Amino acid sequence: MKRKPNIAVIGAGWAGLAAAEQLCGRAEVTVFEAGKTAGGRARALAGEGSGFARLDNGQHILLGAYRQVLALLARCGVAEEDAFLRLPMQWRMHGGLSFAAKNLPAPFHLLAGVLTAKGAGQGGRLALLRQMRALQSYSASPDMSVAAWLRQQQVSRHLWQMFWQPLVWGAMNTDLEQAALWRLQNVLRDGVWHSKTGSDMLLPRRDLGSLLVAPLCRRLAKHGVRLRLQTRVGAPEIGLSGSLKLAGETFDAVVVAAAPYHAPALLPAGTPAEVHDALSQLRYHAITTVYLRYAQAPKLPAPMTGLAEGTAQWLIDRHALGMGWHELSAVISLSEQHGALSREQWIERVHRDVLRVCPDLGEPLAGFALTEKRATSAAAISAPAVPQAWLRQQRVYLAGDYLHPRYPATLEAAVQSGEQAAALLMADWARLGPAML
């Protein structure tokens, strides 16, 4: 009789938790996490933002096209309407380009929205539609940077600053000169262009811990998954029988779902140099999130308002999300371009940006700034693919948003990667069973 495999998952970020969820019930699963809490780079903060309603280690914005994330939430019993504010696709740049998708089937919802845009003029609106059409028909062989393509399309400075640059920074967290055009095309093709609901924006109404991490951990516990927090492990050792030794236990397979810069230390001895070389070639960019609270409610033009100039790129009305009176959050992608600023400097700079939109606000009553220095791997045209064939032969499976073949590093990419690692593992087990040892 075939027995259930005994699986170790290293890392309790979204990829690791998604892998464990796919394996639970079909395998004996143990999740090892070095940190105090699960959630990885998308988790709630514990007590660091005193005085604020709820804080995460980053202001995440999801799309209706995040189908695997939404399906995972549903399996955990989380109702979407309780978890997110769903907004029809809209683009609100303060003092510039502004449009919203119409209540029409795709792609007419976006076409009608752009045709009625403000802040671009008729020529600008038609030019933006032509550029979108050109990107839809773009062939990815060979790939090119977004910036090179924009110059090829002779995109005006106005549309560059008001649309393409904030779009790429927000979706890919990569400089336009390096950002892979093919990955941007995939994001738009599977989201904005795919369906009306796929282009909707989902703004979390709750902190990420209570939104997904806690419900998912409860689901895992219900199915007997062991979650071992604050447990740092090393590389698995390949036993004489082919089993894998980790943290004093024996496993049939291991899913390494740690961040890519931690992954090399978690790979077994004998891992080919090409795997380590590919991991070492990955580059990372920072994201800074600033939270501010005022004596009066900031009157933003929209729940999510963009700024083409200044430090902050997006301002989020937290009151509209039911997450705090008179509070807002600001997102700064590629924040390393501003240098190593102190928490006070980030707060001061973002407050100046807020005053451009809401000039009657006084000084903030409270502020909190957090920088994730390696928030995402760069979605660059030079980003290497990480070879995994040898690892799979040793029953070691990688998982993480940096591995996704089509998308930049996003929550959807992390969940898909974790589920794919679990699917490959179980396919190998079904094919070989204990003989895979």
C-alpha angles and dihedrals in degrees: 000000000000113000128209113268119247107233133189120203115197111206131030098218120121093281094049094045091048090051091049091049091054091049099045113108091019098059143019102258134194120182118203118200124179094201131075093248138032123243103077113212092352106058142114120268118240112227097321097115100052112192097023123110096237133337136199129192086254140004104256123197119195133193132227085243090068089102098160092049091050092046090051091050090051092052088053091054096251114144112221094222090057094047103043146031102227113210124185108245108286136166117205116174112177109247092358145052115008131171141139133208115256128231094265135110117274130302093018091061089066096036092055091044095054093043089059095042121136126220098036110070124226093287092051093048093051091045091053091051091050090051092050090049091050091051091050091057095040115127114219096217105124102012121222138190121271090240093054090050093048090053090048089053090047091234112190121246089245095057091040091058099034100044122001100045097048089042093054094041091050098042100036108017088218133120112259092237089061104027114114110241091207092061091049088051090053092051092052095040094053094038125023096022098037102067142338093252091043090062094052117114118234115206114190114246091194137040113276092248095062093032098061116336098065096042091047093049089051090052091050092049090050089058094048099259112155114223112197109190124193089024114133115196135186132220117311115253118226108231127214090258091051094255120132123243116209131162091348094307135101121237136182093218140359130216111206104206098161124123111285093248089057095041099083092064089052098054121099123256112275095037105155117259090238090067093052091043092054092048092048091053094059114108128206139210132204131238122199123199121195123194120199133183124196137190090246132033114272107237102219118182089237137004086260115034125179130215120204094193134039129036105299116068100187131022117201121201103225092187089062087056092050090242102118142344115254092359133129137175129216127207123210113185119195085020093167087079088074093057130237101322125179122240089257092051092051091050093048094049095048091046089057089052091050090053089059088062099032106026094174096064118110126217115310116264091214138004138187129185129190129182123198100200094196098029095147140002112250115265089219130157088239095052107127125228112241111233111227107171096101092046091051090053087057090048092250114133126191122219131181143107090263089069098057109123096211112022136060119245105297138140089259091053090050094051093045091049093050092049091047092052090051091048093052091047094051092044089055091047092049090050098043107012113184086345087076083076 
